[in-house]
Amino acid sequence: MLALDWLSVLVAVLRPDGAVMFANAALEQQLGMSRRTLEGADFSMCFTEPALLQTALAGARSQDFEALRYEAGLKRLHQEPLPVHVNVSPGQGDELVVELWPLEQQARQDREDRLLEQAQAHKELIRNLAHEIKNPLGGIRGAAQLLEMELQNPELTEYTEVIVHEADRLQALVDRLLAPHRHPHQVGDVNIHEVCERVRSLILVEHPQGLRVVRDYDTSIPEFRGDRAQLIQALLNIVQNAAQALAERIAAGDACITLRTRVARQVTFGRQRYRLALELHVIDNGPGVPDAIRDRIFYPLVSGRDGGSGLGLTLAQTFVQRHHGMIECESRPGRTDFRILIPLP
């Protein structure tokens, strides 16, 4: 039965009376209960409507059907019930097998697929667009400098200086767009808490007053192979984005950003199942991501504030994806949570 631990689907093997014989790791994680606690318990009591499962089990015992599928709500510790598809079928001997497919899991998988497809499309678009922009920019800047040398009226040189300045600003923007694709992956051993502490110290230098950065670390997380500089930049971009959203709370003196590290077990993302993964949360108590851009925050040049370049989160997602991970975001007024997932060895 231990082979069931590798499945992303939630599985329980029951006795004829509905008592749990075995629960796989995915079910343990969703219920927030250990396998040992679940063994011998009435599995129907894990649902918001126990009678539905009891009826299904009775039908399976009497062999009225080969398999029965219905929708139900799975209770979770300190969380809202999880909507699931339930499939009840006979197992070996008199055992009964209950398989649960979270409805939100399919929605999340679809969202992850869209993110990966978008990231690849944006990568190609950015590289092509940046190269198309670079050459004309160089010509514009050079022409402005030559024109400035020929001008006799100093007042007119103000116009050429504006051209040179704006060309340089656009060049810097293009360089930022191309940055993730120019530099090779410098792989070494990474301690995620050293990364967090580096970012924490940088953000507190920028905001010495009015902002509290809380550490909530799981110090048992092992080192892993990665590019330390890229991970620092990715996390710094997210934390700076949070700090900018907290401007009013910083002024009021009650802004808070939490850096939380955890180990996720038997987790699926990017259509792959991982035994262990790093979960790094950046949680702030700001106003939340505006509804108008919530589905587009990782798009390049999309920003929720005036004067923002809209590249910080795009670059962060790119750097994390280079570590076979991804970034997700859940946001509501008063709490925004950016969750970084990276596979662990």
C-alpha positions in Angstrom: 0.0 0.0 0.0 3.0 2.3 0.5 3.0 2.7 -3.3 -0.2 4.8 -2.9 1.9 7.4 -1.2 3.3 8.5 -4.5 -0.1 9.3 -5.9 -1.4 12.8 -6.0 -5.0 11.5 -5.7 -6.3 11.1 -2.1 -6.8 7.4 -1.2 -8.3 5.6 1.8 -8.7 1.8 2.1 -11.6 0.9 4.4 -12.9 -2.1 6.2 -16.4 -3.2 5.3 -17.7 -1.2 8.3 -16.1 2.0 6.9 -13.2 2.1 9.4 -9.9 3.3 7.9 -7.3 0.6 7.3 -4.9 2.9 5.3 -4.6 6.5 4.2 -2.0 7.7 1.8 0.2 10.7 2.2 -1.8 13.0 0.0 -4.9 12.3 2.2 -2.9 12.9 5.4 -1.8 16.2 4.1 -5.2 17.4 3.2 -6.9 16.3 6.4 -4.1 17.6 8.6 -4.1 14.3 10.4 -1.5 11.5 10.6 -2.1 8.0 9.2 -1.9 6.6 12.7 -4.7 8.9 14.0 -6.9 7.9 11.0 -6.5 4.2 11.3 -9.6 2.6 12.8 -11.7 5.8 12.6 -15.0 6.0 10.8 -14.1 7.6 7.5 -17.5 8.9 6.9 -17.1 11.4 9.7 -14.4 13.1 7.6 -17.1 14.4 5.3 -19.6 17.2 5.8 -22.4 14.8 4.9 -21.4 11.4 6.3 -24.6 9.7 5.1 -23.5 10.0 1.4 -20.4 7.9 2.0 -22.3 5.4 4.2 -24.8 4.9 1.5 -22.1 4.4 -1.1 -20.3 1.9 1.1 -23.5 -0.1 1.6 -24.0 -0.2 -2.1 -20.4 -1.4 -2.7 -20.8 -4.1 0.0 -23.9 -5.4 -1.6 -22.2 -5.2 -5.1 -25.0 -3.0 -6.5 -22.4 -1.3 -8.6 -18.7 -1.6 -9.6 -17.9 2.0 -8.7 -19.9 5.0 -7.5 -18.8 8.6 -8.0 -20.3 11.7 -6.4 -19.3 15.1 -5.1 -18.8 15.9 -1.4 -17.1 18.1 1.1 -14.0 16.8 2.9 -13.4 18.3 6.3 -10.0 19.8 7.0 -8.3 20.8 10.3 -8.6 24.6 10.8 -9.7 25.1 7.1 -12.8 25.2 5.0 -14.1 21.9 3.7 -12.5 20.8 0.5 -14.8 20.1 -2.5 -13.9 16.6 -3.9 -15.1 14.0 -6.4 -15.5 10.8 -4.4 -15.1 7.4 -6.1 -16.0 4.2 -4.1 -15.0 0.8 -5.5 -14.3 -2.7 -4.2 -10.7 -3.5 -3.3 -9.0 -6.8 -2.6 -11.1 -9.2 -0.5 -13.7 -7.3 1.5 -11.7 -4.0 1.4 -13.3 -0.9 0.0 -11.2 1.8 -1.8 -12.2 5.4 -1.7 -10.5 7.8 -4.1 -10.9 11.6 -3.8 -10.0 14.2 -6.5 -10.0 17.7 -5.1 -12.0 20.0 -7.4 -9.6 22.8 -6.7 -6.6 20.7 -7.7 -7.9 20.5 -11.3 -8.4 24.3 -11.3 -5.0 24.8 -9.8 -3.4 22.5 -12.4 -5.1 24.5 -15.2 -3.8 27.7 -13.6 -0.2 26.3 -13.4 -0.4 25.2 -17.1 -1.5 28.7 -18.1 1.4 30.2 -16.1 4.0 28.0 -17.7 2.6 28.6 -21.2 2.5 32.3 -20.6 6.0 32.3 -19.2 7.4 30.6 -22.3 5.5 32.9 -24.6 6.6 36.0 -22.7 10.2 34.8 -22.7 10.2 34.5 -26.5 8.3 37.8 -27.0 10.7 39.7 -24.6 13.8 38.4 -26.2 12.6 39.2 -29.7 11.2 42.6 -28.8 14.3 43.6 -26.8 16.6 42.8 -29.7 14.4 44.7 -32.1 14.5 47.7 -29.8 18.2 47.7 -29.0 19.6 48.5 -32.4 17.3 51.6 -33.1 18.0 52.9 -29.6 21.7 52.9 -30.2 21.2 54.8 -33.5 18.9 57.3 -31.8 21.4 57.9 -29.0 24.4 58.3 -31.3 22.5 60.7 -33.6 21.5 62.8 -30.7 25.1 63.0 -29.5 26.4 64.0 -33.0 23.7 66.6 -33.3 24.6 68.0 -29.9 28.2 68.6 -31.1 27.0 70.6 -34.0 24.6 72.9 -32.1 25.7 76.4 -31.4 22.8 77.4 -29.1 23.3 75.9 -25.6 19.5 76.0 -25.0 18.9 73.6 -27.9 21.3 71.0 -26.3 18.6 70.5 -23.6 16.6 68.7 -26.2 19.4 66.4 -27.3 20.1 65.7 -23.6 16.5 64.6 -23.2 16.8 62.3 -26.2 20.0 60.7 -24.8 18.5 60.4 -21.3 15.4 58.7 -22.5 17.4 56.4 -24.8 19.5 55.4 -21.8 16.4 54.8 -19.7 14.9 52.5 -22.4 18.3 50.8 -22.8 18.3 50.0 -19.0 14.7 48.7 -19.3 15.7 46.4 -22.2 18.8 45.2 -20.3 16.5 44.2 -17.3 14.2 42.3 -19.7 17.2 40.4 -21.1 19.0 39.9 -17.8 17.6 36.4 -16.9 18.6 35.1 -20.4 22.1 36.6 -20.5 23.6 35.1 -17.4 24.3 31.4 -17.0 22.9 29.5 -14.1 25.6 29.6 -11.3 24.7 26.4 -9.4 25.9 25.8 -5.8 24.7 24.8 -2.4 21.9 27.1 -1.2 20.7 27.7 2.3 17.3 29.3 1.9 17.5 31.0 5.3 20.7 32.7 4.3 18.8 34.0 1.3 15.9 35.1 3.5 18.2 36.9 6.0 20.0 38.7 3.1 16.7 40.0 1.7 15.5 40.9 5.2 18.5 43.0 5.9 18.3 44.8 2.5 14.6 45.7 2.9 15.1 46.9 6.5 17.8 49.2 5.3 15.3 50.7 2.8 12.6 50.9 5.4 14.2 51.3 8.8 11.0 52.5 10.5 7.4 51.5 10.2 8.0 48.0 8.8 8.4 44.8 10.7 9.8 41.7 9.0 8.9 38.6 10.9 10.9 35.4 10.6 8.9 32.1 10.7 11.5 29.5 9.6 11.6 25.8 9.6 15.4 25.4 10.3 15.3 21.7 9.4 15.0 22.5 5.7 18.1 21.1 3.9 20.4 22.9 1.5 19.7 22.3 -2.2 21.5 23.0 -5.4 20.6 26.4 -7.0 21.7 29.8 -8.0 21.9 31.8 -4.8 22.2 35.2 -6.5 19.1 34.5 -8.6 17.1 33.4 -5.6 18.1 36.4 -3.6 17.0 38.6 -6.5 13.7 36.7 -6.9 12.8 37.0 -3.2 14.0 40.6 -3.0 11.7 41.5 -6.0 8.7 40.0 -4.2 9.5 41.6 -0.8 10.1 45.0 -2.4 6.8 44.7 -4.2 5.2 44.0 -0.8 6.9 46.9 0.8 5.7 49.2 -2.0 2.1 48.0 -1.5 2.5 48.7 2.3 3.4 52.4 1.9 0.4 53.7 3.8 0.9 51.1 6.6 4.6 51.9 6.8 3.7 55.6 7.3 1.3 54.5 10.0 3.9 52.3 11.6 2.1 49.0 11.5 3.3 47.3 8.3 4.3 43.7 8.5 6.0 41.2 6.1 6.4 37.6 7.2 9.0 35.3 5.7 7.8 31.7 6.3 9.6 28.6 5.2 8.1 25.1 5.3 8.6 21.7 3.8 5.8 20.4 1.6 5.5 16.7 1.2 4.1 14.7 -1.7 3.3 17.9 -3.6 2.4 18.3 -7.2 3.1 21.3 -9.3 4.2 21.8 -12.9 2.5 18.4 -13.7 5.2 16.6 -11.6 5.0 14.9 -8.2 7.7 15.7 -5.7 8.5 13.9 -2.5 9.7 17.1 -0.9 9.5 20.8 -1.9 10.5 24.1 -0.3 7.5 26.4 0.5 8.6 29.9 1.0 5.9 32.4 1.8 6.1 36.2 1.6 3.0 37.4 3.5 2.1 41.1 3.9 -0.8 42.9 5.6 -1.3 45.4 2.8 -4.4 46.3 0.7 -4.1 43.3 -1.6 -3.5 42.9 -5.3 -6.0 45.0 -7.3 -8.7 42.9 -9.0 -8.0 44.5 -12.3 -4.5 42.9 -12.5 -4.8 39.9 -10.2 -4.7 37.4 -13.1 -1.8 39.3 -14.8 0.6 40.1 -12.1 3.3 37.9 -13.6 3.0 39.5 -17.0 5.8 41.8 -18.1 5.1 45.5 -17.8 2.0 45.0 -15.7 2.2 47.1 -12.5 -0.3 48.1 -9.8 1.4 51.3 -8.9 2.3 54.5 -10.7 5.9 54.6 -11.9 6.3 50.8 -11.5 8.2 49.0 -14.3 6.1 45.8 -14.0 9.2 43.6 -14.3 9.9 42.6 -10.7 7.4 39.8 -10.4 8.1 38.7 -14.0 11.8 38.3 -13.3 11.1 36.6 -10.0 8.9 34.0 -11.7 11.6 33.5 -14.4 14.4 32.9 -11.8 12.2 30.5 -9.8 11.2 28.6 -12.9 14.9 28.1 -13.7 15.0 26.1 -10.4 12.0 23.9 -11.7 9.7 25.8 -9.3 6.9 28.3 -9.5 5.4 31.2 -7.7 1.7 31.4 -6.8 -0.3 34.3 -5.2 -3.4 34.5 -3.0 -4.6 37.9 -2.1 -7.4 39.6 -0.3 -7.5 43.0 1.5 -5.3 42.7 4.6 -3.4 39.6 3.5 -1.3 38.9 0.3 0.6 35.6 0.2 3.2 34.9 -2.5 4.2 31.2 -2.3 7.4 30.0 -3.8 7.7 26.3 -4.5 11.0 24.7 -5.3 11.8 20.9 -5.4 14.1 19.6 -2.7 16.4 16.6 -3.0 
